[in-house]
Amino acid sequence: MKTDILDQLFRRYYNEAMLYAYSLCRNKSIAEDLVSDAFYKALSKLPDEVPHFKFWLLRVLKNTYLDYIRKEKRKTSLPEVLVDTSESIADKYIKKEEYAALYKAIDKLDILYREIIILHYFEDLKFKEIGEIVGKTEEQVKSVAYEARQKIKKMLEATI
């Protein structure tokens, strides 16, 4: 019976965990390893009651990622930007360059800034939910998000 529950949890949250892991490390293979390790850790140390398993799992995943970058020197690469095929070649190039500049700016942020931006804008989590993952209050998360946006804006303005 417990294996059925564990299997359901894995199937339910695997894709979200993969998106989050990939957004942190920008490498599919590493993201798969991180998710696998995080699920193993989460499920082997599963407390009797976890009111919000998803947020708890994402916190375990974040800590697994932090353990990984402590052990390895992380090298980031920009993901390929998928664009609408009906656009002109010039439009595609401009859009790709804009995405590349945005991703570079996000990658240059400190881990907390980057994590909050990714969770809010790419994972569509609310500030309160992000606070549960990163161990901050909702107001602290809003403040960090504001600072992160300002830093990204300055970096993007510097590239123009």
C-alpha positions as CSV (number, residue, x, y, z in Angstrom):
1,M,0.0,0.0,0.0
2,K,2.8,2.4,0.9
3,T,4.4,1.7,-2.5
4,D,1.2,2.7,-4.2
5,I,1.2,6.0,-2.4
6,L,4.9,6.6,-3.2
7,D,4.3,5.7,-6.8
8,Q,1.4,8.2,-7.0
9,L,3.4,10.9,-5.5
10,F,6.2,10.3,-7.9
11,R,3.9,10.3,-10.9
12,R,2.1,13.4,-9.7
13,Y,5.1,15.6,-9.0
14,Y,7.8,14.3,-11.3
15,N,7.2,16.8,-14.1
16,E,7.1,19.9,-11.8
17,A,10.3,18.7,-10.0
18,M,12.0,18.3,-13.4
19,L,11.0,21.8,-14.5
20,Y,12.3,23.2,-11.3
21,A,15.5,21.2,-11.3
22,Y,16.2,22.1,-15.0
23,S,15.5,25.8,-14.3
24,L,18.2,25.6,-11.6
25,C,20.9,23.7,-13.4
26,R,20.1,24.2,-17.1
27,N,21.2,20.6,-17.9
28,K,18.6,17.8,-18.5
29,S,20.9,15.0,-17.4
30,I,21.9,16.7,-14.1
31,A,18.3,17.7,-13.5
32,E,17.2,14.1,-13.9
33,D,19.8,13.0,-11.4
34,L,18.8,15.8,-9.0
35,V,15.1,14.8,-9.2
36,S,15.9,11.2,-8.7
37,D,18.1,11.9,-5.6
38,A,15.5,14.4,-4.2
39,F,12.7,11.9,-4.6
40,Y,14.8,9.2,-2.9
41,K,15.6,11.5,0.0
42,A,12.1,12.8,0.3
43,L,10.4,9.5,0.2
44,S,12.9,7.7,2.4
45,K,12.5,10.4,5.1
46,L,8.9,11.1,4.5
47,P,7.3,12.3,7.8
48,D,3.9,10.9,8.8
49,E,2.2,14.2,7.9
50,V,3.3,16.6,5.2
51,P,0.5,19.1,4.5
52,H,2.1,20.4,1.3
53,F,4.1,17.6,-0.2
54,K,4.9,19.5,-3.4
55,F,6.5,22.4,-1.5
56,W,8.4,20.0,0.8
57,L,9.7,18.1,-2.2
58,L,10.8,21.3,-3.9
59,R,12.7,22.3,-0.8
60,V,14.4,18.9,-0.7
61,L,15.2,19.3,-4.4
62,K,16.6,22.8,-3.8
63,N,18.8,21.4,-1.0
64,T,19.9,18.5,-3.2
65,Y,20.9,21.0,-5.9
66,L,22.8,23.1,-3.3
67,D,24.7,20.0,-2.2
68,Y,25.5,19.3,-5.9
69,I,26.9,22.7,-6.6
70,R,29.0,22.6,-3.4
71,K,30.6,19.4,-4.7
72,E,30.9,20.4,-8.4
73,K,31.8,23.6,-10.1
74,R,28.6,24.3,-12.1
75,K,29.0,25.3,-15.8
76,T,25.8,26.8,-17.2
77,S,24.7,26.7,-20.8
78,L,21.8,28.5,-22.3
79,P,18.9,26.4,-23.4
80,E,17.9,26.5,-27.0
81,V,15.1,29.1,-27.5
82,L,12.1,27.8,-29.2
83,V,10.4,30.4,-31.4
84,D,7.3,30.4,-33.6
85,T,8.2,29.2,-37.1
86,S,6.0,31.9,-38.7
87,E,8.4,34.6,-37.6
88,S,11.0,36.0,-40.0
89,I,14.6,35.0,-39.5
90,A,15.4,38.5,-38.2
91,D,12.6,38.3,-35.7
92,K,13.7,34.9,-34.6
93,Y,17.3,36.1,-34.1
94,I,16.1,39.1,-32.1
95,K,13.9,37.0,-29.9
96,K,16.7,34.5,-29.4
97,E,19.1,37.2,-28.4
98,E,16.5,38.8,-26.0
99,Y,15.9,35.4,-24.3
100,A,19.7,34.8,-24.2
101,A,20.2,38.2,-22.5
102,L,17.4,37.5,-20.0
103,Y,18.7,34.0,-19.2
104,K,22.3,35.4,-18.8
105,A,21.0,38.1,-16.5
106,I,19.0,35.6,-14.4
107,D,22.0,33.2,-14.3
108,K,24.2,36.1,-12.9
109,L,21.9,36.6,-10.0
110,D,22.7,35.2,-6.6
111,I,21.1,31.8,-5.9
112,L,18.2,33.2,-3.8
113,Y,17.3,35.9,-6.3
114,R,17.5,33.4,-9.2
115,E,15.5,30.8,-7.3
116,I,12.7,33.3,-6.5
117,I,12.5,34.6,-10.0
118,I,12.3,31.1,-11.5
119,L,9.7,29.9,-9.0
120,H,7.5,32.9,-9.5
121,Y,7.8,33.7,-13.2
122,F,8.6,30.3,-14.7
123,E,6.8,27.9,-12.2
124,D,3.9,30.4,-11.5
125,L,4.1,29.9,-7.7
126,K,2.7,32.5,-5.3
127,F,5.1,34.4,-3.1
128,K,3.7,32.7,0.0
129,E,4.4,29.3,-1.6
130,I,7.9,30.3,-2.5
131,G,8.4,31.5,1.1
132,E,7.6,28.0,2.3
133,I,10.2,26.5,-0.1
134,V,13.0,29.0,0.6
135,G,12.3,29.5,4.3
136,K,11.4,33.2,4.1
137,T,8.2,35.2,4.8
138,E,5.9,36.2,2.0
139,E,7.0,39.9,2.5
140,Q,10.7,38.9,2.4
141,V,10.1,37.0,-0.8
142,K,8.3,40.0,-2.4
143,S,11.2,42.2,-1.4
144,V,13.8,39.8,-2.9
145,A,11.8,39.5,-6.1
146,Y,11.6,43.3,-6.4
147,E,15.4,43.5,-5.9
148,A,16.0,40.7,-8.4
149,R,13.8,42.4,-11.0
150,Q,15.8,45.7,-10.5
151,K,19.1,43.8,-10.9
152,I,17.8,42.1,-14.1
153,K,16.6,45.4,-15.4
154,K,20.0,47.1,-14.9
155,M,21.8,44.2,-16.5
156,L,19.5,44.2,-19.5
157,E,19.9,48.0,-19.8
158,A,23.6,47.6,-19.8
159,T,23.5,45.3,-22.8
160,I,21.4,47.6,-24.9
